[in-house]
Amino acid sequence: MYEDIRSNKIKTGVIISIFIVVITLILYYICMAFDLGPFSIIIALAFSILASFASYYNSDKIILSMSKARPATHEENQKLVNILDALVISAGLNCTPKLYVVEDKQPNAFATGRDPEHSVICVTTGLLEKLDYYELEGVIGHELAHIANYDIRLSAVVTVMVSFVVILSDIFTRAFLWGGGRRSSRDNEGNGNAILMLIGLVFLILAPIFGKLAQLAISRRREFLADATSAKYTRNPDGLISALQKICNDPNELETANKSTAHMYIASPFKNEKITKSSIWSTHPSLDERVEALRNLK
């Protein structure tokens, strides 16, 4: 487990470094499109560094806002609070994650935050309504495992930064269309615009690919490990097996989910993506693979 934690921290640093480089390049060419002169690279670098730190320290708030989550209350969600308190002791964590709820019929859950001290577990109302005590315990144990292993830091950073890269790629295209005409007085107008167009096209193509590959840094192995760790915390793999079967077979779509946050959930929130066997492009292992792995723990 300690090796996994160390690996996740290294991956987070690498992704943040790549993010700074990519954002700096995109912003540099946006600045050039608007003729901001020799200060373009300074502006781009400063903004990308600030964006990196802002994304790192506010990733949980951004993701909760994207998911339209609200804080859970002890009065309304006492069973959930009691399960979490018991599992925190079982997991040996020194702090209790905050609980949030999303109003949605699909049963699902995710964890986010930059470290265990700033962690959040978010569940849907569908999960609370459709799962019994032991099934819910298995799901919360799974999310606690992601927190203990620092999977949440890597996942949150990837989600926010990849979304930002895609947005900036779109802004670059608009900047080229709006700002390209300002360079008409230059002799190299044709060449400059052609280069900007090519770079914009490259970033538009690479941004979603980069996003998908970055999400796959949260490998399917992390889901298997979190499942196994949940069984260790609860000493009841049957609870998580039953929960996964209910979640994966539920017909409802999760309305607040999108491609950038899908990998964070305990199971894919998109019901049109029926996974019978996982591939290198899958964000989650298949239900059959996860159930088999859990049964082998008995």
Secondary structure, DSSP 4 states (H G I P E B T S, - for coil): -HHHHHHHHHHHHHHHHHHHHHHHHHHHHHHHHTT-GGGHHHHHHHHHHHHHHHHHHHHHHHHHHHTTEEE--TTT-HHHHHHHHHHHHHHT-SSPPEEEEE--SS--EEEEESSGGGEEEEEEHHHHHH--HHHHHHHHHHHHHHHHTTHHHHHHHHHHHHHHHHHHHHHHHHHHHHHGGGGTTSTTHHHHHHHHHHHHHHHHHHHHHHHHHHHHTS-HHHHHHHHHHHHHHHS-HHHHHHHHHHHHH-----TT--TTTGGGBSS-S-TT---SS--TT-SS--HHHHHHHHHTT-
